[in-house]
Amino acid sequence: MMPFLYFPEDKSEYIPAIISLTIFMIAAGVVMYLIYKKSKKDEKSFNERYNDQLNNNSDQ
């Protein structure tokens, strides 16, 4: 059984962890960008659809 905290003597064992961490960080960044882009698109369509209602309520 491995100890709770395992620090390998051979530092090349860190390479797969660094590669997978890099892949997941890039994927998270791409997903965050896509969500941001979709949100802006939804906001624009909402404003186009309900713009006159929003303006009428703010005048009252």
Helices and strands as residue ranges (DSSP letters): G 11-14, H 15-59
